[in-house]
């Protein structure tokens, strides 16, 4: 029990006092026998009584010397609304703890019995959760029966120690040309995904899930944090249609939802639930895992609501005083270890487009790359609609990606920037007024712009193009040849929706035959 309380308290000193490493701690704290029944509470656990219910805040009084540790999960007994879990947030004195409910508190009454589970909120992990939708406490909400998982884990954990982390930055190849070339993702990095409605965020997420599964055999976890239930439902059915989730086969993705109709406690913890599943695949199965969080702002927003409910004095712009601590505690767990990696793609909502707002500003401090989806590019019919000039990556550095990759990427950005600056002249005076050198820049830039499009496997039913996953080496070689003028004789249309440069040449030959036969 001392081990469990050390884990629940999140105290490094308590863990050190037990002189146990992480694997020993997990094995000792999570005996399979404790999780055979649906309720994780045990008969021998200490019991308390509800003393007050104020919205999502529930005060529970225990007997002397039986107080549950901070972050322990409590279970309300005989609750008409099903299983209700409370998480301990504060010790108030007089053997009373203040808790935050993970579900609605309607129907609770004073005097109702509450059991201390003796551990934090604990969820099923492993391959059994793939293809399923679970909520913040690990219960399936897809009406496909219980999850018969062999392993369970607490959602609160320490970040990997320095000695366990991989010190060498590496590129995580996604097979998407514009991402791999201009704003590459770091293995174990955090990527901010910016984009409005209808520009292709969902399709890009699905393709990343699909490519990671194909190229690396890795798994993906999607966390819906405080977003619309309808969007979560649409995503689930789209994943079934595109084969990312197979109801009767092997799925590569698990979904964890705590949507905007949920209480703030659930929205504040659901990202940790998804992260815990990802950590299992990284640490125990040595996988490269993709973790999608949509939307990371809602995580901060829910934390702010919880903080206000607990009576803490608000900080700047009304956010919780522990904003940086809450964000850092989660983000630091997303990293590369010597066993595997968790690469996180986080949709970022910027309130009132104010980048100085504390919530997005705190998020930006943790991001390694930004992928910006542009409506103006989507209007041209170029998908993925990633803006090649606004998207950035920390690892686009010759010491990490190599001199050739860095040179080709900067030359591509330079020629696109030059084309952008010439567009006003072209609109007013036309192409004929440009110098021969500028005409060549425009022609190559337009080919590059079209070549940055790519057919996605998950969008094949809509586009009619067979999906292509392009290795990084082929991407660099293809753009290098375009920049060098090797394909100046090929028409622009041959570059649209192709994989590598060999596909472009085949398409150009097909177009030539079509023209010749007319």
VOGU-3710 file (C-alpha; in Angstrom, 3 decimals, decimal comma):
1> xxxxxxxxxx> 0,000/0,000/0,000  2,933/2,345/0,674  4,044/1,856/-2,913  0,573/2,666/-4,214  0,352/5,803/-2,093  3,762/6,902/-3,361  2,555/6,470/-6,930  -0,734/8,237/-6,254  0,930/11,213/-4,599  3,240/11,756/-7,565
11> xxxxxxxxxx> 6,053/12,476/-5,119  9,568/11,766/-6,331  10,845/11,656/-2,771  8,219/9,082/-1,818  9,174/6,924/-4,790  12,867/7,187/-3,967  12,111/6,176/-0,398  10,680/2,919/-1,693  13,949/2,409/-3,652  12,101/0,864/-6,583
21> xxxxxxxxxx> 12,514/1,357/-10,294  9,570/2,061/-12,588  8,996/-1,522/-13,710  9,050/-2,885/-10,147  6,698/-0,106/-9,089  4,213/-0,922/-11,840  4,244/-4,647/-11,141  3,823/-4,114/-7,411  1,166/-1,428/-7,701  -0,990/-3,112/-10,318
31> xxxxxxxxxx> -1,642/-6,676/-9,250  -3,928/-8,222/-11,903  -6,121/-9,718/-9,179  -7,188/-6,231/-8,121  -8,796/-5,569/-11,501  -10,825/-8,691/-12,189  -14,083/-7,018/-11,213  -15,597/-4,043/-12,991  -15,208/-1,820/-9,926  -11,570/-1,297/-8,970
41> xxxxxxxxxx> -12,493/-0,686/-5,322  -11,745/-3,534/-2,920  -13,567/-4,680/0,196  -10,589/-3,940/2,451  -10,209/-0,349/1,232  -11,083/2,524/3,533  -14,575/3,969/3,240  -15,882/7,487/3,663  -19,107/9,452/3,391  -20,081/12,343/1,152
51> xxxxxxxxxx> -20,318/15,568/3,160  -21,133/18,091/0,415  -21,798/18,222/-3,322  -21,250/21,517/-5,141  -21,390/20,883/-8,877  -18,363/18,813/-9,884  -16,753/19,244/-6,431  -17,512/16,560/-3,851  -16,209/16,641/-0,254  -15,766/13,226/1,378
61> xxxxxxxxxx> -15,056/12,545/5,060  -13,046/9,476/6,114  -12,254/7,868/9,432  -9,164/8,899/11,404  -5,821/7,866/9,771  -7,565/6,530/6,661  -7,274/9,560/4,380  -6,682/8,690/0,713  -3,590/10,170/-0,926  -3,758/13,117/-3,325
71> xxxxxxxxxx> -4,732/11,936/-6,867  -6,253/8,695/-5,532  -9,436/7,537/-7,243  -12,540/7,117/-5,088  -15,675/5,260/-6,146  -19,186/6,246/-5,105  -21,233/3,245/-4,004  -24,875/2,642/-4,952  -24,888/5,446/-7,511  -27,938/5,270/-9,763
81> xxxxxxxxxx> -26,076/6,765/-12,729  -23,513/3,948/-12,974  -19,864/3,987/-11,972  -18,801/7,407/-10,655  -15,115/8,062/-9,976  -13,856/10,987/-7,883  -10,226/12,137/-7,890  -8,739/13,514/-4,656  -7,448/17,068/-5,135  -7,124/18,557/-1,640
91> xxxxxxxxxx> -6,987/17,585/2,040  -9,174/20,027/3,971  -8,695/18,963/7,591  -11,098/17,117/9,901  -10,388/13,946/7,860  -12,105/15,476/4,810  -10,853/15,444/1,214  -12,052/17,591/-1,675  -12,489/15,677/-4,916  -13,326/16,390/-8,540
101> xxxxxxxxxx> -15,938/14,155/-10,194  -15,150/12,478/-13,531  -18,839/12,384/-14,467  -22,060/14,149/-13,571  -22,885/14,398/-9,858  -26,663/14,375/-10,315  -28,295/12,073/-7,776  -25,525/12,192/-5,168  -26,664/12,763/-1,579  -24,920/13,531/1,699
111> xxxxxxxxxx> -24,014/10,424/3,648  -23,561/8,266/0,555  -20,724/5,740/0,905  -17,454/6,254/-0,994  -14,614/3,710/-1,295  -10,914/4,572/-1,700  -9,478/2,397/-4,508  -5,968/2,860/-3,125  -4,572/3,949/-6,510  -4,985/6,727/-9,087
121> xxxxxxxxxx> -7,524/6,419/-11,906  -6,451/3,177/-13,574  -7,236/2,262/-17,172  -6,843/-0,766/-19,468  -3,860/-0,640/-21,848  -2,491/-2,895/-24,560  -3,649/-4,194/-27,923  -7,122/-4,885/-26,524  -7,928/-1,143/-26,594  -7,026/-0,749/-30,293
131> xxxxxxxxxx> -10,082/-0,086/-32,423  -12,101/0,859/-29,335  -13,412/4,138/-27,896  -12,910/4,644/-24,167  -13,638/7,468/-21,749  -11,434/9,092/-19,122  -11,739/6,194/-16,647  -11,097/3,519/-19,278  -14,675/2,375/-19,841  -15,688/1,487/-23,423
141> xxxxxxxxxx> -18,279/3,856/-24,871  -18,614/2,291/-28,340  -21,270/-0,270/-27,285  -19,070/-3,176/-28,396  -18,801/-4,956/-25,062  -16,182/-4,856/-22,290  -12,433/-4,542/-22,908  -10,727/-7,723/-21,687  -7,312/-6,143/-21,122  -4,566/-8,064/-19,325
151> xxxxxxxxxx> -2,745/-4,928/-18,177  -3,907/-1,768/-16,413  -1,981/1,408/-15,662  -2,539/4,562/-13,553  -2,930/7,755/-15,587  -0,504/9,703/-13,386  3,180/8,938/-13,915  6,557/10,619/-13,851  8,278/11,695/-17,067  11,181/9,443/-18,158
161> xxxxxxxxxx> 14,476/10,195/-16,419  17,298/11,846/-18,357  19,248/8,579/-18,526  16,266/6,827/-20,146  15,747/9,405/-22,893  17,313/9,149/-26,322  19,783/12,041/-26,710  20,011/11,946/-30,517  17,292/13,832/-32,438  15,923/11,825/-35,351
171> xxxxxxxxxx> 13,413/12,473/-38,120  10,166/10,534/-37,964  9,446/9,846/-41,634  5,760/10,336/-42,336  5,834/9,589/-46,067  4,192/12,997/-46,693  6,510/15,050/-48,932  5,723/18,569/-47,745  6,067/17,566/-44,088  9,229/15,479/-44,412
181> xxxxxxxxxx> 11,035/18,055/-46,567  10,065/21,449/-45,137  8,845/20,895/-41,553  10,069/17,430/-40,505  8,726/15,831/-37,354  11,180/14,846/-34,638  10,802/11,321/-33,305  9,334/11,901/-29,851  8,611/15,553/-30,641  5,518/17,702/-30,278
191> xxxxxxxxxx> 3,901/19,207/-33,350  1,302/21,960/-33,366  -1,370/21,562/-36,061  -2,990/24,864/-37,027  -5,916/25,088/-39,404  -9,497/26,247/-39,747  -12,559/24,214/-40,624  -12,571/22,290/-43,887  -8,885/22,580/-44,815  -8,041/18,927/-44,230
201> xxxxxxxxxx> -6,915/18,493/-40,603  -8,847/15,250/-40,176  -7,614/13,758/-43,459  -4,010/14,675/-42,602  -4,398/13,047/-39,176  -5,853/9,896/-40,743  -3,029/9,692/-43,300  -0,407/10,091/-40,573  -2,066/7,250/-38,636  -2,161/5,115/-41,793
211> xxxxxxxxxx> 1,467/5,828/-42,779  2,906/5,248/-39,309  1,098/1,901/-39,236  2,457/0,927/-42,687  5,997/2,302/-42,483  6,782/1,642/-38,829  4,140/-0,866/-37,752  3,325/1,654/-35,033  0,113/2,474/-33,242  -1,790/5,725/-32,901
221> xxxxxxxxxx> -3,888/7,136/-30,073  -6,445/9,872/-30,744  -7,557/12,012/-27,780  -10,666/14,116/-28,223  -10,329/16,744/-25,494  -13,303/19,054/-25,054  -14,358/19,075/-28,709  -17,729/18,337/-30,339  -19,180/14,852/-29,889  -20,418/14,944/-33,494
231> xxxxxxxxxx> -16,848/15,417/-34,757  -15,655/12,464/-32,688  -18,447/10,302/-34,073  -17,660/11,393/-37,649  -13,953/10,637/-37,164  -14,709/7,168/-35,804  -16,895/6,247/-38,776  -14,433/7,746/-41,269  -11,674/5,625/-39,721  -13,848/2,530/-40,160
241> xxxxxxxxxx> -14,566/3,430/-43,807  -10,887/4,021/-44,607  -9,716/0,860/-42,831  -7,746/2,566/-40,047  -10,131/0,886/-37,603  -11,255/-2,647/-38,469  -14,135/-3,871/-36,351  -13,309/-7,533/-36,957  -9,587/-7,263/-37,716  -6,393/-5,698/-36,403
251> xxxxxxxxxx> -6,810/-1,978/-35,796  -3,882/0,397/-35,441  -5,640/3,167/-33,527  -7,413/3,690/-30,209  -9,770/6,588/-29,484  -10,115/8,314/-26,108  -12,907/10,867/-25,791  -13,775/13,446/-23,154  -15,935/15,819/-25,149  -17,255/19,299/-24,402
261> xxxxxxxxxx> -20,403/18,000/-22,681  -18,275/16,227/-20,048  -17,532/17,738/-16,609  -14,255/19,685/-16,320  -12,604/16,868/-14,345  -12,991/14,471/-17,269  -11,743/17,019/-19,814  -8,726/17,823/-17,638  -7,702/14,153/-17,347  -8,653/12,557/-20,681
271> xxxxxxxxxx> -5,374/13,621/-22,342  -3,516/11,759/-19,580  -5,643/8,677/-20,276  -4,605/8,677/-23,932  -0,997/9,415/-23,009  -0,932/6,438/-20,618  -2,008/4,073/-23,421  0,708/5,549/-25,658  3,317/5,140/-22,893  2,502/1,441/-22,599
281> xxxxxxxxxx> 3,128/0,853/-26,306  6,356/2,882/-26,136  7,816/1,408/-22,952  6,531/-2,176/-22,962  6,284/-2,925/-26,684  9,073/-0,667/-28,012  6,776/1,043/-30,516  6,915/4,415/-32,242  3,519/5,802/-31,243  1,573/8,753/-32,626
291> xxxxxxxxxx> -0,513/10,660/-30,075  -3,102/13,090/-31,437  -4,636/15,634/-29,079  -7,575/17,639/-30,371  -7,650/20,232/-28,860  -4,772/21,039/-26,502  -6,379/24,392/-25,603  -9,354/22,540/-24,079  -6,937/20,736/-21,742  -5,817/24,104/-20,378
301> xxxxxxxxxx> -9,383/25,412/-20,312  -10,592/22,420/-18,278  -7,689/22,868/-15,857  -8,758/26,478/-15,399  -12,319/25,398/-14,560  -11,092/22,801/-12,057  -8,789/25,365/-10,441  -11,686/27,798/-9,994  -13,900/25,051/-8,541  -11,179/24,266/-5,991
311> xxxxxxxxxx> -11,062/27,917/-4,950  -7,557/28,743/-6,149  -6,766/32,388/-6,872  -6,673/32,834/-10,675  -3,559/34,011/-12,473  -3,188/36,051/-15,700  -6,349/36,285/-17,877  -8,195/34,069/-15,382  -6,117/30,940/-15,968  -5,036/28,640/-13,148
321> xxxxxxxxxx> -1,865/29,590/-11,239  -0,506/26,106/-12,027  -0,854/26,506/-15,824  2,829/25,917/-16,644  3,079/23,031/-14,183  -0,019/21,277/-15,570  1,135/21,670/-19,171  4,735/20,711/-18,427  3,719/17,646/-16,439  1,895/16,245/-19,462
331> xxxxxxxxxx> 4,218/17,432/-22,248  7,380/16,115/-20,573  5,953/12,581/-20,662  5,775/12,847/-24,463  9,333/11,989/-25,484  11,721/9,456/-26,996  13,258/6,763/-24,833  15,742/4,040/-25,679  12,797/1,653/-26,166  10,525/3,694/-28,431
341> xxxxxxxxxx> 8,943/7,083/-28,901  5,721/9,055/-28,572  5,327/11,719/-31,234  2,453/14,059/-30,490  0,427/16,066/-32,990  -1,645/18,649/-31,140  -4,362/20,783/-32,671  -3,969/24,270/-31,220  -6,887/26,687/-30,879  -5,773/30,292/-30,424
351> xxxxxxxxxx> -8,489/32,295/-28,606  -9,356/35,493/-30,498  -6,221/34,872/-32,631  -4,167/36,256/-29,728  -0,843/34,411/-29,740  0,138/36,129/-26,475  -2,755/34,509/-24,585  -1,209/32,440/-21,746  -2,783/29,159/-22,945  -1,322/29,012/-26,495
361> xxxxxxxxxx> 1,853/30,807/-25,370  2,507/28,053/-22,811  1,823/25,397/-25,459  4,198/26,985/-27,997  7,085/26,668/-25,537  6,839/22,862/-25,843  6,407/22,518/-29,629  9,209/21,224/-31,862  7,396/21,900/-35,141  4,311/23,643/-36,498
371> xxxxxxxxxx> 2,232/22,418/-39,432  0,006/25,206/-40,752  -2,889/24,320/-43,059  -3,825/27,199/-45,345  -7,253/27,868/-46,838  -5,718/29,720/-49,799  -3,734/26,593/-50,734  -6,799/24,373/-50,267  -8,704/26,679/-52,642  -6,125/25,870/-55,332
381> xxxxxxxxxx> -7,031/22,196/-54,941  -3,595/21,361/-53,508  -3,866/18,757/-50,754  -2,471/18,379/-48,169  -2,975/22,143/-47,856  0,193/22,619/-45,772  1,642/26,126/-46,071  5,307/25,561/-47,042  6,358/29,043/-45,884  4,501/29,222/-42,552
391> xxxxxxxxxx> 5,249/25,669/-41,377  8,430/25,396/-39,311  10,504/22,732/-37,570  13,242/22,920/-34,960  15,099/19,975/-36,483  15,394/21,483/-39,975  19,075/21,938/-39,200  22,025/20,655/-41,279  23,507/19,011/-38,182  20,355/16,891/-37,781
401> xxxxxxxxxx> 18,830/16,387/-41,242  22,085/16,629/-43,203  23,467/19,269/-45,570  21,676/18,013/-48,689  18,215/17,918/-47,091  18,716/21,351/-45,533  19,950/22,894/-48,798  17,076/21,480/-50,885  14,477/22,572/-48,289  15,803/26,143/-48,082
411> xxxxxxxxxx> 16,017/26,421/-51,889  12,409/25,219/-52,223  11,260/27,795/-49,660  13,321/30,508/-51,380  11,866/29,872/-54,829  8,314/29,775/-53,402  8,961/33,052/-51,565  10,257/34,656/-54,783  7,153/33,431/-56,631  4,935/34,912/-53,921
421> xxxxxxxxxx> 6,631/38,310/-54,264  6,195/38,202/-58,075  2,471/37,396/-57,988  1,395/41,044/-57,652  3,449/41,984/-60,717  1,985/39,061/-62,676  -1,572/40,031/-61,650  -1,104/43,630/-62,840  1,269/43,388/-65,808  1,162/39,724/-66,798
431> xxxxxxxxxx> 3,909/37,147/-67,315  5,252/38,857/-70,459  6,682/41,760/-68,442  8,906/39,481/-66,358  12,576/38,902/-67,119  13,618/35,506/-68,456  15,123/34,652/-65,070  11,890/35,531/-63,255  9,844/33,539/-65,767  11,981/30,495/-64,992
441> xxxxxxxxxx> 11,483/31,062/-61,243  7,702/31,230/-61,718  7,583/28,083/-63,873  9,647/26,026/-61,426  7,773/27,406/-58,404  4,413/26,452/-59,920  5,713/22,932/-60,584  7,034/22,685/-57,014  3,728/23,993/-55,658  1,818/21,284/-57,524
451> xxxxxxxxxx> 4,393/18,626/-56,660  3,855/19,389/-52,951  0,378/17,879/-53,399  0,150/14,156/-52,769  -2,519/11,463/-53,120  -3,511/10,065/-49,716  -4,475/6,438/-49,186  -7,305/7,424/-46,822  -8,732/9,873/-49,402  -8,570/7,505/-52,369
461> xxxxxxxxxx> -12,349/7,024/-52,446  -12,797/10,804/-52,840  -9,904/11,756/-55,142  -9,687/8,679/-57,345  -5,891/8,747/-56,992  -4,080/5,770/-55,480  -2,391/6,767/-52,214  1,393/7,149/-52,222  3,826/6,961/-49,298  7,077/8,627/-50,437
471> xxxxxxxxxx> 10,404/7,815/-48,690  12,419/10,854/-47,591  15,368/10,030/-49,890  13,036/10,007/-52,931  11,461/13,294/-51,810  14,852/15,051/-51,579  16,014/13,638/-54,927  12,781/14,639/-56,675  12,862/18,271/-55,506  16,584/18,493/-56,225
481> xxxxxxxxxx> 15,952/17,528/-59,855  13,138/20,082/-60,210  15,332/22,852/-58,750  18,177/21,859/-61,062  15,980/22,291/-64,143  16,075/18,638/-65,153  12,302/18,593/-65,684  11,728/22,066/-67,135  10,351/20,415/-70,283  7,515/18,634/-68,448
491> xxxxxxxxxx> 4,052/20,254/-68,211  2,787/21,634/-64,872  -0,208/19,313/-64,824  2,086/16,263/-64,718  3,320/17,303/-61,244  -0,136/17,442/-59,646  -1,134/14,654/-57,220  1,919/12,459/-57,821  4,268/10,536/-55,535  7,945/10,839/-56,503
501> xxxxxxxxxx> 9,496/12,256/-59,682  9,233/8,889/-61,478  5,441/9,140/-61,197  5,642/12,638/-62,706  7,583/11,342/-65,711  5,070/8,533/-66,258  2,200/11,008/-66,029  3,932/13,329/-68,539  4,278/10,425/-70,987  0,578/9,601/-70,568
511> xxxxxxxx> -0,371/13,237/-71,230  1,842/13,294/-74,334  0,131/10,145/-75,662  -3,313/11,626/-74,985  -2,402/14,797/-76,892  -0,831/12,787/-79,735  -3,910/10,611/-80,144  -6,253/13,585/-80,511
//
